[in-house]
Amino acid sequence: MRILLVDDSPLFRRGLAGLLTSCSDVEAVSEAGDGLEAVEKARDFLPDVILMDIFMPRCDGLEATRLIKEELPYVKIVMLTVSDDEQHLFETIKAGAEGYVLKNVEPEALFQMLRGISRGEAPVSPSMAAKILAELAQQHRGGGLGRAPQEPAQLTEREREVLQLLTQGHSNKEIAAILSVSQSAVKNRLRNIMDKLHVYNRIQAALKAIEQGQISPPSRTPRDTQSS
């Protein structure tokens, strides 16, 4: 897995690059000190994953994520930040980021999250993802999203079932167990769903399905679970 490191602290970038050398299946291919440089380096190196800070000069991580996703939609972007503000998480997911990880994460947990990306998992705890969906659903019910109605994508009954379970905070493994299918089948269904809905990640997919009336908004406080 080829990774681009984006942070305005050279010390942090180089420390993280050194840490990644201990993981045999991960390579830090380049570094960037702000969002504009991140866009340039993404074009030059075409990384598999970008670990992106939020607060940077010239161009922050949110805007850089939007710019990169417009040009290179299949590059996975994970925010690696000190901010545990749910609003920042909310905004980065809307911008197209696949995940959100705090900088106090343990090294082995970070490695596991990076490997999970290749399996289609999002490095955001299911409970936090469900809280985001609950907030978005509340805005939707209150008319706060301000988007024009869209023609619903043709999701199958099973695809809608997978998305509904996702809004309840279930991981790929748990969804597979509930539906009595393999985890790879769940991953493939999520990929098909994202293609149909023209979105970058599973949280955006669930939001769009809620907006189109294909699944129901979360109806209760999401359960407190650990990251998938």
C-alpha positions as CSV (number, residue, x, y, z in Angstrom):
1,M,0.0,0.0,0.0
2,R,1.5,3.3,-1.2
3,I,0.8,6.2,1.2
4,L,1.1,9.9,0.9
5,L,1.6,11.7,4.3
6,V,0.2,15.2,4.5
7,D,0.8,17.3,7.7
8,D,2.3,20.8,8.3
9,S,4.7,19.4,10.9
10,P,7.8,18.0,9.3
11,L,8.7,16.3,12.6
12,F,5.3,14.4,12.7
13,R,5.5,13.5,9.0
14,R,9.0,12.0,9.3
15,G,8.2,10.3,12.5
16,L,5.1,8.6,10.9
17,A,7.2,7.7,7.8
18,G,9.7,6.0,10.1
19,L,6.9,4.2,11.9
20,L,5.5,2.9,8.6
21,T,8.8,1.4,7.6
22,S,8.2,-1.3,10.3
23,C,5.1,-2.5,8.4
24,S,6.2,-4.6,5.4
25,D,3.1,-4.1,3.3
26,V,3.0,-0.3,3.6
27,E,5.3,2.3,2.0
28,A,5.3,6.1,2.5
29,V,5.9,7.3,-1.1
30,S,6.0,11.0,-0.4
31,E,5.1,13.9,2.0
32,A,3.4,17.2,1.7
33,G,3.2,20.2,4.1
34,D,-0.1,21.7,3.1
35,G,-3.2,21.0,1.0
36,L,-2.0,22.5,-2.2
37,E,1.2,20.5,-2.1
38,A,-0.9,17.4,-1.3
39,V,-2.9,17.9,-4.5
40,E,0.4,18.1,-6.5
41,K,1.9,15.1,-4.8
42,A,-1.3,13.1,-5.3
43,R,-1.1,13.8,-9.1
44,D,2.6,12.9,-9.2
45,F,2.6,9.7,-7.1
46,L,-1.0,8.4,-7.4
47,P,-0.9,6.9,-3.9
48,D,-3.4,4.2,-2.7
49,V,-4.0,6.1,0.5
50,I,-3.5,9.7,1.8
51,L,-3.2,10.3,5.5
52,M,-4.3,13.9,5.8
53,D,-4.2,16.5,8.6
54,I,-7.1,19.0,8.8
55,F,-5.5,22.2,10.0
56,M,-2.8,23.4,7.6
57,P,-1.7,26.7,6.0
58,R,-2.6,27.8,2.5
59,C,-5.1,25.0,2.0
60,D,-6.6,22.9,4.8
61,G,-7.3,19.2,4.7
62,L,-11.0,19.6,3.9
63,E,-10.4,21.6,0.8
64,A,-7.5,19.4,-0.3
65,T,-9.8,16.3,0.1
66,R,-12.4,17.9,-2.1
67,L,-9.9,18.8,-4.8
68,I,-8.2,15.4,-4.8
69,K,-11.5,13.5,-4.9
70,E,-12.7,15.6,-7.9
71,E,-9.5,14.7,-9.8
72,L,-8.6,11.3,-8.4
73,P,-11.8,9.8,-7.0
74,Y,-10.4,6.4,-6.2
75,V,-7.6,7.6,-4.0
76,K,-8.5,6.7,-0.4
77,I,-8.2,9.6,2.0
78,V,-8.1,9.2,5.8
79,M,-8.0,12.2,8.1
80,L,-5.3,11.9,10.8
81,T,-5.8,14.7,13.2
82,V,-5.9,15.8,16.8
83,S,-9.5,17.0,16.6
84,D,-12.2,14.8,18.1
85,D,-14.9,17.4,17.2
86,E,-17.8,15.5,15.6
87,Q,-18.5,18.4,13.3
88,H,-15.0,18.1,11.8
89,L,-15.7,14.4,11.2
90,F,-19.0,15.2,9.7
91,E,-17.4,17.7,7.3
92,T,-14.6,15.4,6.2
93,I,-17.0,12.6,5.4
94,K,-19.1,14.9,3.3
95,A,-15.9,16.0,1.5
96,G,-15.3,12.4,0.5
97,A,-12.8,11.1,3.1
98,E,-13.0,7.4,3.8
99,G,-12.0,7.6,7.4
100,Y,-11.1,9.7,10.4
101,V,-8.4,8.7,12.9
102,L,-7.0,10.6,15.9
103,K,-3.3,11.1,16.2
104,N,-3.2,9.4,19.6
105,V,-4.0,6.0,17.9
106,E,-1.7,3.1,18.8
107,P,0.7,2.2,15.9
108,E,-0.7,-1.4,15.5
109,A,-4.3,0.0,15.5
110,L,-3.2,2.3,12.7
111,F,-1.7,-0.5,10.7
112,Q,-4.9,-2.6,11.1
113,M,-7.0,0.4,9.9
114,L,-4.8,0.8,6.8
115,R,-5.2,-2.9,6.0
116,G,-8.9,-2.6,6.5
117,I,-9.1,0.1,3.8
118,S,-8.1,-2.5,1.2
119,R,-11.0,-4.7,2.4
120,G,-13.4,-1.9,1.9
121,E,-13.7,-1.0,5.6
122,A,-13.8,2.6,6.8
123,P,-11.4,3.6,9.7
124,V,-14.2,5.2,11.7
125,S,-15.9,3.4,14.5
126,P,-19.3,2.1,13.5
127,S,-20.9,3.9,16.5
128,M,-19.4,7.3,15.4
129,A,-20.5,6.6,11.8
130,A,-24.0,5.9,13.0
131,K,-24.0,9.1,15.0
132,I,-23.1,11.1,11.9
133,L,-26.0,9.4,10.0
134,A,-28.4,10.2,12.9
135,E,-27.4,13.9,12.7
136,L,-27.8,13.9,8.9
137,A,-31.1,12.2,9.2
138,Q,-32.3,14.8,11.7
139,Q,-31.3,17.6,9.3
140,H,-33.1,15.7,6.5
141,R,-36.3,15.5,8.5
142,G,-36.0,19.2,9.3
143,G,-35.4,20.1,5.7
144,G,-31.9,21.4,6.5
145,L,-30.0,19.7,3.7
146,G,-31.4,22.0,1.0
147,R,-30.8,19.7,-1.9
148,A,-33.1,19.2,-4.9
149,P,-34.8,15.8,-5.1
150,Q,-32.9,13.3,-7.2
151,E,-34.1,10.3,-9.2
152,P,-33.5,7.3,-6.9
153,A,-30.9,4.8,-8.0
154,Q,-32.2,1.3,-8.5
155,L,-31.0,-0.5,-5.4
156,T,-31.9,-4.1,-4.9
157,E,-33.8,-5.2,-1.7
158,R,-30.6,-6.8,-0.4
159,E,-28.5,-3.7,-1.0
160,R,-31.1,-1.6,0.9
161,E,-30.9,-4.1,3.7
162,V,-27.1,-3.8,3.9
163,L,-27.3,0.0,4.0
164,Q,-30.0,-0.2,6.7
165,L,-27.8,-2.4,8.9
166,L,-24.9,0.1,8.3
167,T,-27.0,2.9,9.7
168,Q,-27.4,0.9,12.9
169,G,-23.6,0.9,13.4
170,H,-22.9,-2.7,12.2
171,S,-19.4,-3.6,10.8
172,N,-18.9,-5.6,7.6
173,K,-18.4,-8.7,9.7
174,E,-21.6,-8.2,11.7
175,I,-23.6,-7.5,8.5
176,A,-22.2,-10.7,7.0
177,A,-23.3,-12.7,10.1
178,I,-26.8,-11.2,10.2
179,L,-27.4,-11.8,6.5
180,S,-25.6,-15.2,6.5
181,V,-23.2,-14.2,3.7
182,S,-19.4,-13.8,3.5
183,Q,-17.6,-10.6,4.3
184,S,-16.4,-10.4,0.7
185,A,-20.1,-10.5,-0.4
186,V,-20.9,-7.5,1.8
187,K,-17.8,-5.7,0.5
188,N,-18.9,-6.3,-3.1
189,R,-22.4,-5.1,-2.4
190,L,-21.2,-1.9,-0.8
191,R,-18.9,-1.3,-3.8
192,N,-21.9,-1.8,-6.2
193,I,-24.0,0.5,-4.0
194,M,-21.4,3.3,-4.1
195,D,-21.1,2.9,-7.9
196,K,-24.9,3.2,-8.3
197,L,-25.3,6.2,-6.0
198,H,-22.1,7.9,-7.4
199,V,-20.6,8.4,-3.9
200,Y,-17.1,7.8,-2.5
201,N,-17.8,6.1,0.8
202,R,-20.3,4.0,2.7
203,I,-21.5,6.8,4.9
204,Q,-22.2,9.0,1.9
205,A,-24.1,6.0,0.4
206,A,-26.3,5.6,3.4
207,L,-27.0,9.4,3.5
208,K,-28.0,9.4,-0.1
209,A,-30.2,6.4,0.3
210,I,-31.9,8.2,3.2
211,E,-32.4,11.3,1.1
212,Q,-34.0,9.3,-1.7
213,G,-36.3,7.5,0.8
214,Q,-34.8,4.1,0.0
215,I,-33.9,3.3,3.7
216,S,-35.1,4.8,7.0
217,P,-33.1,7.2,9.1
218,P,-31.7,5.8,12.3
219,S,-34.5,5.7,14.8
220,R,-32.6,5.3,18.0
221,T,-29.3,6.3,19.6
222,P,-26.6,4.1,18.0
223,R,-25.1,1.4,20.1
224,D,-21.6,2.0,21.4
225,T,-19.3,-0.4,19.5
226,Q,-15.7,-0.5,18.6
227,S,-14.1,0.1,15.2
228,S,-14.6,-2.6,12.6
